[in-house]
Amino acid sequence: MTKPIPAFISVVYVLRNRSPEMTALLSSTVARLGTFATDYELIVVDNGSTDDSVAQLRKLTDENGLPNVQVFALTQTVAWETAAWAGVEGALGDFVAVLDPLTDDLQFLPQMLDQAVTGVDVVFANNLARPRLDLSYRVANAAFNRVFHWLNGVNPGTEAPQYRVLSKKVVNYILQHSRPAAIYRMLPATAGFTRVNLAYRWEPQAIPEKRLAQSIDRGMGLLVSSTRLPMRLVTVLSMFGAVANLLYSLYVLAVAAFKPDVAPGWVSLSLQQSGMFLLISLVLLVLGEYILHMASLSNEGPSYHVAQEFTSARLDRLERINVEHQHEYPTRGDHV
């Protein structure tokens, strides 16, 4: 892309406890975005910072601060994808770009926009130079990606990375879901939209905060919300139990008919008790997990809560409109 595209671009950052580098990071971002598109906004989601990040953001959005910056400060830390959706939901652009500025390369965004303006609904970018995480997290992540790919045909790690550009059509589609924050991560890749997956290499500037227990919990929630497998397992196991009971009953009848010397009832009773109790336990486990998840969806509150919201005192778009309006009206000396 040699010149800014004639569109309104929204860029979403999710930051937490990045006060020391906040000013330099956002200043360089605003300077670059002006070369990417004719109109833009930078949406910063503060994901429950415990330092003075919010104070820094207020200073950066005052009258002498950065233009076109929108801030959403969450009351508590939530999953990265949930915080990202908080920014996407408030975006006004024709295209919405979501990235982590410390692990994703903003300079790659023009190549993604080149694809988006041609009519591609979703553009994903996968950084081949990924940050080095703990061995336990890498093993769990690889296992989750394999299972999800087997169930849904999409690998979340390589085919639906966090760095993405969404058209307004995709954002509006996600908004129609009852829980958009829960399905934001994978729906753009699994809903049948036209998409392009790009790859690049850029050395990450920081290692993201990853907690194995929380990641497992989010992964299980993503699996349950994106597939009917839990309920399908219930029905399959129930059918298998019924068939097994029938076959076992026939087997008991056959033993009773052709093996008169078998100890009365002991073998058949023991096998029946162990086999059936195991099967019932499996069915109850899967069914209980599914019911627990459905109950949590109906009882829990919103996925996130914005404590503070403020916008730059300076908006380039409004400044340009005011200049144009001033030229439309003649000055007093122009009247005859």
Residue frames as qw, qx, qy, qz and C-alpha x, y, z in Angstrom:
[[0.000, 0.890, 0.455, 0.000, 0.00, 0.00, 0.00],
 [0.496, 0.225, 0.024, 0.838, 1.70, 3.16, -1.23],
 [0.129, -0.334, 0.040, -0.933, -0.87, 5.68, -0.03],
 [0.284, 0.061, 0.705, -0.647, -3.51, 5.81, 2.72],
 [0.016, -0.361, -0.879, -0.310, -6.65, 3.89, 1.89],
 [0.261, -0.276, -0.080, -0.922, -9.83, 6.01, 1.67],
 [0.651, -0.419, -0.604, -0.191, -11.56, 4.35, 4.62],
 [0.421, -0.691, 0.303, -0.503, -12.08, 4.69, 8.36],
 [0.693, 0.130, -0.682, 0.195, -9.81, 2.27, 10.25],
 [0.616, -0.685, 0.181, -0.344, -10.21, 1.29, 13.91],
 [0.574, 0.333, -0.689, 0.292, -7.19, -0.24, 15.65],
 [0.743, -0.603, -0.050, -0.286, -7.71, -2.01, 18.98],
 [0.355, 0.432, -0.705, 0.437, -4.93, -2.40, 21.56],
 [0.780, -0.565, -0.236, -0.132, -5.29, -4.42, 24.78],
 [0.364, 0.523, -0.512, 0.576, -2.77, -3.24, 27.37],
 [0.731, -0.640, -0.226, -0.075, -2.16, -4.00, 31.02],
 [0.631, -0.695, 0.132, 0.318, 0.41, -2.43, 33.34],
 [0.691, 0.317, 0.229, 0.608, 2.35, -0.79, 30.50],
 [0.116, -0.963, -0.166, 0.179, 2.65, 2.67, 32.00],
 [0.461, -0.576, 0.326, 0.591, 6.41, 3.15, 31.42],
 [0.286, -0.051, 0.652, 0.701, 6.20, 2.66, 27.65],
 [0.294, 0.675, 0.653, -0.180, 2.63, 3.95, 27.19],
 [0.147, 0.844, -0.013, -0.516, 3.51, 7.41, 25.83],
 [0.061, -0.494, 0.691, 0.525, 6.13, 6.23, 23.33],
 [0.291, 0.171, 0.928, 0.158, 4.00, 3.29, 22.19],
 [0.298, 0.728, 0.591, -0.178, 0.79, 5.23, 21.51],
 [0.076, 0.810, -0.161, -0.558, 2.58, 8.24, 20.04],
 [0.108, -0.341, 0.785, 0.505, 4.38, 6.12, 17.48],
 [0.295, 0.371, 0.879, 0.052, 1.14, 4.25, 16.72],
 [0.257, 0.818, 0.350, -0.377, -0.84, 7.44, 16.04],
 [0.021, 0.694, -0.427, -0.579, 1.96, 8.74, 13.80],
 [0.167, -0.119, 0.902, 0.381, 1.91, 5.53, 11.75],
 [0.322, 0.517, 0.781, -0.138, -1.86, 5.21, 11.50],
 [0.236, 0.780, 0.059, -0.576, -2.03, 8.56, 9.77],
 [0.120, 0.507, -0.675, -0.523, -0.05, 7.04, 6.90],
 [0.214, 0.081, 0.971, 0.064, -2.22, 3.90, 6.72],
 [0.077, 0.624, 0.761, 0.156, -5.70, 5.40, 6.24],
 [0.039, 0.528, 0.163, 0.833, -7.39, 8.73, 5.63],
 [0.525, -0.566, 0.122, -0.624, -9.41, 8.36, 8.85],
 [0.609, 0.033, -0.757, 0.235, -8.54, 6.31, 11.87],
 [0.546, -0.682, 0.168, -0.456, -9.14, 5.78, 15.57],
 [0.415, 0.269, -0.807, 0.323, -6.98, 4.04, 18.13],
 [0.736, -0.510, -0.121, -0.429, -8.98, 2.17, 20.76],
 [0.255, 0.380, -0.776, 0.433, -7.02, 1.29, 23.89],
 [0.786, -0.455, -0.297, -0.295, -8.55, -1.24, 26.28],
 [0.022, -0.547, 0.687, -0.478, -6.90, -1.11, 29.69],
 [0.754, -0.154, -0.611, -0.184, -7.31, -4.64, 30.99],
 [0.729, -0.655, -0.192, -0.053, -7.51, -3.94, 34.72],
 [0.532, 0.473, -0.390, 0.584, -4.09, -2.35, 35.19],
 [0.637, -0.655, -0.333, 0.230, -2.79, -1.97, 38.74],
 [0.480, -0.153, -0.005, 0.864, -0.24, 0.74, 37.93],
 [0.113, 0.631, 0.195, -0.742, -0.94, 4.31, 36.78],
 [0.290, 0.159, 0.726, 0.603, -1.77, 3.32, 33.19],
 [0.074, 0.769, 0.625, 0.110, -5.23, 4.90, 33.32],
 [0.198, -0.856, -0.065, 0.473, -3.78, 8.17, 34.57],
 [0.325, -0.319, 0.547, 0.703, -1.27, 8.09, 31.73],
 [0.218, 0.420, 0.766, 0.436, -4.05, 7.47, 29.23],
 [0.026, -0.884, -0.432, 0.177, -6.05, 10.41, 30.58],
 [0.247, -0.715, 0.210, 0.619, -3.04, 12.64, 30.12],
 [0.306, -0.096, 0.704, 0.634, -2.46, 11.37, 26.59],
 [0.114, 0.558, 0.741, 0.356, -6.06, 12.15, 25.61],
 [0.086, -0.743, -0.332, 0.575, -6.28, 15.73, 26.95],
 [0.394, 0.891, 0.118, -0.195, -6.35, 18.84, 24.78],
 [0.092, 0.822, -0.534, -0.178, -2.59, 18.76, 24.28],
 [0.620, -0.243, 0.746, 0.020, -2.44, 15.00, 23.84],
 [0.178, -0.068, 0.850, 0.492, -2.87, 12.52, 21.02],
 [0.538, 0.175, -0.117, -0.816, -5.75, 12.76, 18.54],
 [0.757, 0.119, -0.444, -0.465, -8.32, 10.06, 17.75],
 [0.266, 0.153, -0.903, 0.302, -7.70, 7.90, 20.82],
 [0.704, -0.403, -0.168, -0.560, -10.59, 6.14, 22.56],
 [0.115, 0.318, -0.846, 0.412, -9.99, 4.49, 25.95],
 [0.793, -0.372, -0.287, -0.388, -11.95, 1.75, 27.70],
 [0.031, 0.448, -0.762, 0.466, -10.69, 1.01, 31.22],
 [0.713, -0.256, -0.609, -0.235, -12.03, -2.31, 32.53],
 [0.567, -0.691, 0.195, -0.404, -12.75, -2.78, 36.22],
 [0.720, -0.420, 0.552, 0.011, -10.87, -6.08, 36.40],
 [0.039, 0.469, -0.779, -0.414, -8.58, -8.22, 34.31],
 [0.853, 0.253, 0.302, -0.343, -10.38, -10.53, 31.87],
 [0.773, 0.092, 0.512, 0.363, -9.26, -12.87, 29.11],
 [0.206, -0.332, 0.369, 0.844, -7.35, -11.14, 26.32],
 [0.039, 0.306, 0.760, 0.572, -10.00, -12.02, 23.75],
 [0.151, -0.753, -0.631, 0.115, -12.76, -10.67, 25.98],
 [0.222, -0.687, -0.037, 0.691, -10.93, -7.38, 26.44],
 [0.174, -0.101, 0.581, 0.789, -10.29, -7.21, 22.71],
 [0.002, -0.545, -0.772, -0.327, -13.99, -7.65, 22.03],
 [0.166, -0.775, -0.394, 0.465, -14.75, -4.72, 24.35],
 [0.132, -0.510, 0.282, 0.802, -12.73, -2.58, 21.96],
 [0.081, 0.127, 0.790, 0.595, -14.17, -4.13, 18.79],
 [0.022, -0.658, -0.751, 0.050, -17.71, -3.62, 20.05],
 [0.081, -0.837, -0.213, 0.497, -17.06, 0.11, 20.48],
 [0.357, -0.203, 0.484, 0.773, -15.24, 0.54, 17.18],
 [0.426, 0.699, 0.239, -0.523, -16.71, 2.80, 14.48],
 [0.024, -0.532, 0.613, 0.583, -14.38, 2.01, 11.58],
 [0.778, 0.367, -0.263, -0.436, -15.16, 0.37, 8.26],
 [0.810, 0.170, -0.536, 0.167, -12.40, -2.09, 9.17],
 [0.588, -0.740, 0.239, -0.224, -11.31, -3.10, 12.68],
 [0.641, 0.410, -0.591, 0.266, -7.76, -4.28, 13.33],
 [0.740, -0.638, 0.116, -0.180, -6.97, -6.10, 16.59],
 [0.748, 0.353, -0.430, 0.362, -3.42, -6.75, 17.73],
 [0.673, -0.678, -0.057, 0.290, -1.04, -6.81, 20.65],
 [0.324, 0.917, -0.210, 0.095, 1.51, -4.07, 19.91],
 [0.353, -0.707, 0.611, -0.036, 4.18, -5.89, 21.94],
 [0.602, -0.115, 0.781, 0.120, 3.90, -9.23, 20.12],
 [0.581, 0.590, 0.532, 0.175, 2.42, -8.20, 16.75],
 [0.374, -0.133, 0.255, 0.882, 3.93, -5.89, 14.14],
 [0.278, 0.736, 0.337, -0.517, 1.84, -2.81, 13.40],
 [0.074, 0.572, -0.488, -0.655, 3.91, -2.21, 10.25],
 [0.137, 0.062, 0.940, 0.307, 2.34, -5.35, 8.75],
 [0.323, 0.540, 0.585, -0.511, -1.13, -3.80, 8.95],
 [0.345, 0.563, -0.258, -0.705, -0.97, -2.12, 5.47],
 [0.176, 0.183, -0.900, -0.354, -0.55, -5.52, 3.83],
 [0.103, 0.339, 0.900, -0.253, -3.59, -6.78, 5.69],
 [0.296, 0.613, 0.265, -0.683, -5.61, -3.71, 4.70],
 [0.211, 0.381, -0.625, -0.648, -4.65, -4.30, 1.07],
 [0.103, -0.138, -0.974, -0.144, -6.48, -7.63, 1.32],
 [0.106, 0.491, 0.696, -0.513, -9.42, -6.20, 3.26],
 [0.265, 0.543, -0.017, -0.797, -10.21, -3.42, 0.76],
 [0.221, 0.181, -0.780, -0.556, -10.51, -6.00, -2.04],
 [0.719, -0.182, -0.267, -0.615, -13.54, -7.53, -0.31],
 [0.557, 0.004, -0.795, 0.242, -11.99, -10.09, 2.05],
 [0.552, -0.706, -0.260, -0.360, -14.07, -10.23, 5.23],
 [0.712, -0.677, 0.179, 0.058, -11.38, -11.45, 7.63],
 [0.594, 0.625, -0.428, 0.272, -7.61, -11.14, 7.33],
 [0.813, -0.570, 0.064, 0.098, -5.48, -13.06, 9.84],
 [0.397, 0.747, -0.477, 0.240, -1.74, -12.53, 10.36],
 [0.926, -0.359, -0.064, 0.098, 0.40, -15.15, 12.05],
 [0.012, -0.870, 0.486, -0.086, 3.73, -14.09, 13.52],
 [0.901, 0.166, -0.390, 0.087, 6.18, -16.93, 12.90],
 [0.371, 0.323, -0.577, 0.652, 8.54, -15.56, 15.57],
 [0.601, -0.641, -0.354, -0.320, 6.30, -16.40, 18.50],
 [0.240, -0.706, 0.494, -0.447, 7.30, -15.60, 22.07],
 [0.497, 0.136, -0.843, 0.156, 8.87, -18.51, 23.96],
 [0.642, -0.491, 0.073, -0.585, 6.42, -19.73, 26.60],
 [0.473, -0.407, 0.736, -0.263, 6.68, -22.37, 29.32],
 [0.134, 0.146, -0.942, -0.272, 6.89, -26.01, 28.24],
 [0.176, 0.341, 0.864, -0.325, 3.68, -26.95, 30.08],
 [0.375, 0.616, 0.194, -0.665, 1.78, -24.16, 28.35],
 [0.286, 0.461, -0.617, -0.570, 3.16, -25.11, 24.93],
 [0.017, -0.023, -0.997, -0.071, 2.17, -28.76, 25.40],
 [0.242, 0.498, 0.700, -0.451, -1.34, -27.86, 26.57],
 [0.327, 0.625, -0.078, -0.705, -1.74, -25.34, 23.75],
 [0.194, 0.311, -0.807, -0.463, -0.64, -27.86, 21.12],
 [0.073, 0.220, 0.967, -0.103, -3.09, -30.45, 22.48],
 [0.290, 0.597, 0.452, -0.596, -5.94, -27.94, 22.48],
 [0.294, 0.551, -0.372, -0.687, -5.18, -26.85, 18.90],
 [0.106, 0.115, -0.943, -0.294, -5.23, -30.46, 17.72],
 [0.137, 0.401, 0.862, -0.280, -8.52, -31.23, 19.43],
 [0.289, 0.645, 0.212, -0.675, -10.15, -28.04, 18.17],
 [0.236, 0.438, -0.609, -0.618, -8.93, -28.69, 14.64],
 [0.011, -0.073, -0.991, -0.113, -10.34, -32.21, 14.79],
 [0.157, 0.541, 0.730, -0.387, -13.72, -30.94, 15.94],
 [0.250, 0.820, 0.243, -0.453, -14.07, -27.76, 13.87],
 [0.735, 0.494, 0.277, 0.372, -11.55, -28.03, 11.04],
 [0.176, 0.894, -0.121, 0.393, -9.66, -24.90, 12.15],
 [0.709, -0.129, -0.372, 0.585, -6.37, -24.64, 14.03],
 [0.205, -0.951, -0.227, 0.052, -6.72, -21.68, 16.42],
 [0.565, -0.585, 0.194, 0.549, -2.97, -21.13, 16.67],
 [0.363, -0.146, 0.538, 0.747, -2.18, -20.81, 12.97],
 [0.078, 0.438, 0.694, 0.566, -5.54, -20.21, 11.26],
 [0.256, -0.835, -0.375, -0.310, -7.22, -17.86, 13.77],
 [0.524, -0.054, -0.366, 0.767, -4.46, -15.86, 15.51],
 [0.146, -0.722, -0.450, 0.505, -5.22, -12.77, 17.58],
 [0.069, -0.432, 0.269, 0.858, -3.85, -10.35, 14.93],
 [0.303, 0.468, 0.799, 0.226, -6.76, -9.77, 12.57],
 [0.153, 0.146, -0.123, -0.970, -8.63, -7.26, 10.45],
 [0.218, 0.453, 0.855, -0.123, -12.42, -7.57, 10.43],
 [0.053, -0.332, -0.423, -0.842, -14.87, -5.90, 8.10],
 [0.365, -0.103, 0.317, -0.869, -17.88, -4.16, 9.59],
 [0.761, -0.034, -0.412, -0.500, -20.04, -6.98, 8.23],
 [0.630, 0.010, -0.738, 0.242, -18.21, -9.50, 10.40],
 [0.048, 0.078, -0.555, 0.827, -18.46, -7.30, 13.50],
 [0.561, -0.068, 0.010, -0.825, -22.21, -6.86, 12.99],
 [0.768, -0.017, -0.594, -0.240, -22.61, -10.61, 12.57],
 [0.443, 0.017, -0.742, 0.503, -20.81, -11.33, 15.85],
 [0.197, -0.120, 0.331, -0.915, -22.98, -8.73, 17.59],
 [0.700, -0.129, -0.304, -0.633, -26.06, -10.81, 16.76],
 [0.608, -0.029, -0.774, 0.174, -24.75, -13.67, 18.89],
 [0.592, -0.730, -0.289, -0.180, -26.15, -13.94, 22.41],
 [0.636, -0.693, 0.159, 0.300, -22.61, -13.96, 23.88],
 [0.612, 0.769, -0.138, 0.125, -20.34, -12.27, 21.35],
 [0.141, -0.806, 0.557, -0.140, -17.37, -12.00, 23.71],
 [0.751, -0.260, 0.602, -0.075, -17.33, -15.78, 24.14],
 [0.809, 0.333, 0.454, 0.172, -17.25, -16.60, 20.43],
 [0.221, 0.932, -0.171, -0.232, -15.26, -13.63, 19.10],
 [0.369, -0.571, 0.674, 0.288, -12.02, -15.62, 18.96],
 [0.381, -0.044, 0.873, 0.302, -13.16, -18.36, 16.56],
 [0.502, 0.624, 0.529, -0.280, -16.39, -17.26, 14.87],
 [0.311, 0.786, -0.257, -0.468, -14.68, -15.17, 12.15],
 [0.020, 0.444, -0.851, -0.278, -12.78, -18.31, 11.09],
 [0.186, 0.114, 0.975, -0.039, -15.64, -20.81, 11.33],
 [0.394, 0.537, 0.468, -0.581, -18.71, -18.85, 10.17],
 [0.623, 0.468, 0.570, 0.261, -18.00, -19.13, 6.44],
 [0.125, 0.941, -0.041, -0.311, -16.69, -15.59, 5.79],
 [0.747, 0.570, -0.133, 0.316, -14.11, -15.05, 3.09],
 [0.530, -0.808, 0.221, 0.133, -10.75, -14.98, 4.83],
 [0.660, 0.606, -0.353, 0.270, -7.06, -14.80, 4.09],
 [0.775, -0.593, 0.066, 0.210, -4.26, -16.03, 6.32],
 [0.441, 0.795, -0.309, 0.279, -0.96, -14.20, 6.03],
 [0.849, -0.387, -0.100, 0.346, 2.35, -14.92, 7.72],
 [0.254, 0.855, -0.256, 0.374, 5.24, -12.68, 8.68],
 [0.777, -0.198, -0.379, 0.461, 8.19, -12.69, 11.03],
 [0.027, -0.774, 0.147, -0.616, 8.73, -10.01, 13.68],
 [0.467, 0.020, -0.717, 0.518, 10.58, -10.41, 16.94],
 [0.425, -0.766, -0.454, -0.164, 8.15, -9.85, 19.87],
 [0.105, 0.652, -0.308, 0.685, 9.00, -7.02, 22.23],
 [0.391, -0.362, 0.594, -0.603, 7.65, -8.78, 25.33],
 [0.213, -0.085, -0.973, -0.042, 6.37, -12.14, 26.54],
 [0.497, -0.419, -0.239, -0.721, 2.60, -12.08, 27.09],
 [0.357, -0.260, 0.696, -0.567, 1.12, -13.00, 30.44],
 [0.703, -0.001, -0.586, -0.404, -0.14, -16.58, 30.15],
 [0.418, -0.312, 0.710, -0.473, -1.49, -18.68, 33.01],
 [0.178, 0.061, -0.948, -0.258, -2.01, -22.36, 32.31],
 [0.100, 0.364, 0.849, -0.369, -5.04, -22.83, 34.59],
 [0.319, 0.591, 0.199, -0.714, -6.87, -19.84, 33.14],
 [0.282, 0.402, -0.623, -0.609, -5.98, -20.87, 29.59],
 [0.053, -0.096, -0.992, -0.065, -7.36, -24.37, 30.17],
 [0.202, 0.509, 0.649, -0.527, -10.57, -22.90, 31.54],
 [0.337, 0.591, -0.123, -0.722, -10.93, -20.58, 28.53],
 [0.176, 0.270, -0.838, -0.440, -10.11, -23.43, 26.17],
 [0.076, 0.274, 0.950, -0.128, -12.80, -25.67, 27.63],
 [0.272, 0.616, 0.394, -0.625, -15.29, -22.84, 27.40],
 [0.274, 0.524, -0.442, -0.675, -14.34, -22.24, 23.78],
 [0.072, 0.054, -0.964, -0.250, -14.77, -25.91, 22.93],
 [0.141, 0.438, 0.832, -0.311, -18.18, -26.12, 24.56],
 [0.261, 0.672, 0.206, -0.662, -19.41, -22.88, 22.99],
 [0.267, 0.552, -0.503, -0.609, -18.22, -23.77, 19.49],
 [0.346, 0.126, -0.884, -0.288, -19.32, -27.40, 19.15],
 [0.776, -0.261, -0.043, -0.573, -22.20, -29.73, 20.03],
 [0.529, 0.273, -0.794, 0.125, -19.79, -32.47, 21.05],
 [0.143, -0.172, 0.758, -0.613, -20.69, -32.58, 24.78],
 [0.688, 0.136, 0.302, -0.646, -24.37, -33.19, 24.12],
 [0.751, 0.369, -0.464, -0.292, -23.51, -35.54, 21.28],
 [0.252, 0.313, -0.869, 0.288, -21.35, -37.57, 23.66],
 [0.444, -0.037, 0.606, -0.659, -24.29, -37.82, 26.05],
 [0.805, 0.276, 0.013, -0.525, -26.55, -39.23, 23.37],
 [0.626, 0.429, -0.647, -0.069, -23.90, -41.58, 21.99],
 [0.058, 0.266, -0.859, 0.434, -22.99, -42.92, 25.42],
 [0.592, 0.052, 0.454, -0.663, -26.65, -43.30, 26.31],
 [0.823, 0.338, -0.232, -0.392, -27.29, -45.27, 23.13],
 [0.456, 0.413, -0.776, 0.140, -24.18, -47.35, 23.72],
 [0.245, -0.198, 0.754, -0.577, -25.38, -48.08, 27.26],
 [0.763, 0.160, 0.215, -0.588, -28.75, -49.22, 26.00],
 [0.772, 0.408, -0.451, -0.185, -27.19, -51.47, 23.34],
 [0.231, 0.404, -0.821, 0.331, -24.66, -52.83, 25.85],
 [0.491, -0.107, 0.607, -0.615, -27.42, -53.63, 28.32],
 [0.848, 0.268, -0.015, -0.457, -29.37, -55.45, 25.64],
 [0.653, 0.453, -0.608, 0.015, -26.35, -57.47, 24.46],
 [0.001, 0.354, -0.807, 0.472, -25.34, -58.26, 28.00],
 [0.685, -0.006, 0.411, -0.601, -28.85, -59.46, 28.78],
 [0.863, 0.348, -0.250, -0.266, -28.70, -61.77, 25.75],
 [0.400, 0.477, -0.743, 0.245, -25.30, -63.00, 26.90],
 [0.342, -0.247, 0.701, -0.575, -26.66, -63.77, 30.38],
 [0.841, 0.157, 0.167, -0.491, -29.56, -65.69, 28.82],
 [0.748, 0.450, -0.483, -0.075, -27.14, -67.65, 26.62],
 [0.122, 0.423, -0.801, 0.405, -24.94, -68.52, 29.61],
 [0.567, -0.104, 0.553, -0.601, -27.97, -69.62, 31.57],
 [0.870, 0.285, -0.025, -0.402, -29.13, -71.79, 28.65],
 [0.823, 0.422, -0.376, 0.062, -25.84, -73.48, 27.66],
 [0.356, 0.393, -0.667, 0.523, -23.68, -73.37, 30.84],
 [0.691, -0.571, -0.316, -0.310, -25.60, -75.02, 33.65],
 [0.796, -0.248, -0.348, 0.428, -22.45, -75.52, 35.76],
 [0.216, 0.512, -0.152, 0.818, -21.71, -71.76, 36.20],
 [0.200, -0.246, -0.656, 0.685, -21.89, -70.47, 39.76],
 [0.020, 0.734, 0.670, 0.111, -25.38, -69.15, 40.23],
 [0.014, 0.951, 0.278, 0.131, -25.48, -65.44, 39.38],
 [0.550, -0.667, 0.059, 0.498, -22.05, -64.49, 40.72],
 [0.479, -0.034, 0.427, 0.766, -20.17, -63.87, 37.44],
 [0.128, 0.621, 0.542, 0.551, -23.02, -62.19, 35.66],
 [0.312, -0.895, -0.314, 0.051, -23.86, -59.98, 38.64],
 [0.544, -0.552, 0.129, 0.619, -20.25, -58.88, 39.10],
 [0.384, 0.134, 0.488, 0.773, -19.75, -58.02, 35.43],
 [0.006, -0.753, -0.538, -0.378, -23.04, -56.22, 35.24],
 [0.388, -0.859, -0.218, 0.253, -22.33, -54.08, 38.28],
 [0.494, -0.446, 0.252, 0.703, -18.80, -53.06, 37.23],
 [0.318, 0.246, 0.574, 0.713, -19.64, -52.43, 33.58],
 [0.057, -0.775, -0.540, -0.322, -22.87, -50.55, 34.13],
 [0.400, -0.827, -0.178, 0.353, -21.58, -48.40, 36.95],
 [0.459, -0.269, 0.327, 0.781, -18.60, -47.35, 34.81],
 [0.175, 0.427, 0.596, 0.657, -20.83, -46.45, 31.90],
 [0.220, -0.852, -0.468, -0.075, -23.27, -44.55, 34.09],
 [0.472, -0.657, -0.024, 0.587, -20.40, -42.62, 35.64],
 [0.364, -0.015, 0.440, 0.821, -19.13, -41.53, 32.22],
 [0.003, 0.632, 0.600, 0.490, -22.57, -40.43, 31.12],
 [0.354, -0.855, -0.352, 0.145, -23.19, -38.47, 34.31],
 [0.501, -0.440, 0.116, 0.736, -19.75, -36.83, 34.06],
 [0.231, 0.181, 0.486, 0.823, -20.27, -35.53, 30.54],
 [0.166, -0.709, -0.582, -0.361, -23.88, -34.56, 31.17],
 [0.453, -0.754, -0.301, 0.368, -22.98, -32.82, 34.41],
 [0.410, -0.273, 0.199, 0.847, -20.22, -30.76, 32.76],
 [0.086, 0.377, 0.553, 0.738, -22.55, -29.68, 30.00],
 [0.310, -0.782, -0.523, -0.137, -25.35, -28.72, 32.38],
 [0.502, -0.604, -0.151, 0.600, -22.85, -26.84, 34.54],
 [0.304, -0.032, 0.327, 0.894, -21.68, -24.82, 31.56],
 [0.094, -0.563, -0.582, -0.580, -25.24, -24.00, 30.46],
 [0.429, -0.772, -0.443, 0.155, -26.10, -22.93, 34.01],
 [0.461, -0.429, 0.005, 0.777, -23.06, -20.65, 34.16],
 [0.172, 0.234, 0.454, 0.842, -24.10, -18.97, 30.91],
 [0.255, -0.674, -0.553, -0.418, -27.56, -18.23, 32.23],
 [0.550, -0.738, -0.338, 0.196, -26.48, -17.06, 35.70],
 [0.568, -0.257, -0.001, 0.782, -23.24, -15.12, 35.24],
 [0.102, 0.857, 0.151, -0.481, -23.13, -11.40, 34.60],
 [0.545, 0.823, -0.141, -0.079, -21.52, -9.54, 31.70],
 [0.901, 0.149, -0.099, 0.396, -18.14, -10.73, 30.43],
 [0.473, 0.061, -0.158, 0.865, -16.58, -7.35, 31.19],
 [0.124, -0.900, -0.404, 0.108, -17.44, -3.99, 32.69],
 [0.431, 0.502, -0.007, 0.750, -16.02, -0.66, 31.59],
 [0.405, -0.602, -0.427, 0.539, -15.21, 1.48, 34.61],
 [0.032, -0.727, 0.047, 0.684, -14.09, 4.55, 32.68],
 [0.593, 0.473, 0.508, 0.408, -14.44, 5.67, 29.08],
 [0.018, -0.851, 0.009, 0.524, -12.92, 8.79, 27.57],
 [0.705, 0.557, 0.296, 0.325, -11.88, 10.08, 24.16],
 [0.492, -0.017, 0.077, 0.867, -9.18, 12.38, 22.86],
 [0.071, 0.742, 0.275, -0.607, -10.07, 16.04, 23.12],
 [0.176, 0.572, -0.454, -0.660, -8.64, 16.33, 19.61],
 [0.717, 0.302, 0.629, -0.001, -10.32, 14.55, 16.71],
 [0.234, -0.246, 0.526, 0.779, -8.69, 14.98, 13.31],
 [0.136, 0.462, 0.784, 0.391, -11.92, 14.28, 11.47],
 [0.083, -0.866, -0.460, 0.178, -13.80, 17.05, 13.26],
 [0.279, -0.639, 0.167, 0.697, -10.91, 19.45, 12.76],
 [0.226, 0.011, 0.668, 0.709, -10.95, 18.83, 9.02],
 [0.036, 0.670, 0.716, 0.194, -14.74, 19.28, 8.87],
 [0.180, -0.843, -0.250, 0.442, -14.47, 22.61, 10.70],
 [0.262, -0.419, 0.396, 0.773, -11.84, 23.84, 8.27],
 [0.152, 0.286, 0.763, 0.560, -13.98, 22.85, 5.31],
 [0.057, -0.794, -0.604, 0.045, -17.00, 24.62, 6.78],
 [0.232, -0.724, -0.029, 0.650, -15.02, 27.79, 7.33],
 [0.196, -0.188, 0.566, 0.778, -14.10, 27.89, 3.67],
 [0.107, 0.515, 0.797, 0.297, -17.72, 27.43, 2.63],
 [0.090, -0.881, -0.430, 0.176, -18.89, 30.63, 4.27],
 [0.414, 0.642, 0.020, 0.645, -17.80, 34.07, 2.88],
 [0.396, -0.277, -0.394, 0.782, -16.14, 36.54, 5.20],
 [0.061, 0.802, 0.410, -0.430, -17.76, 39.83, 6.04],
 [0.065, -0.604, 0.319, 0.727, -15.54, 41.67, 3.56],
 [0.189, 0.055, 0.840, 0.506, -16.83, 39.51, 0.71],
 [0.208, 0.688, 0.676, -0.165, -20.37, 40.86, 0.94],
 [0.239, 0.413, 0.328, 0.815, -21.32, 43.60, -1.55]]
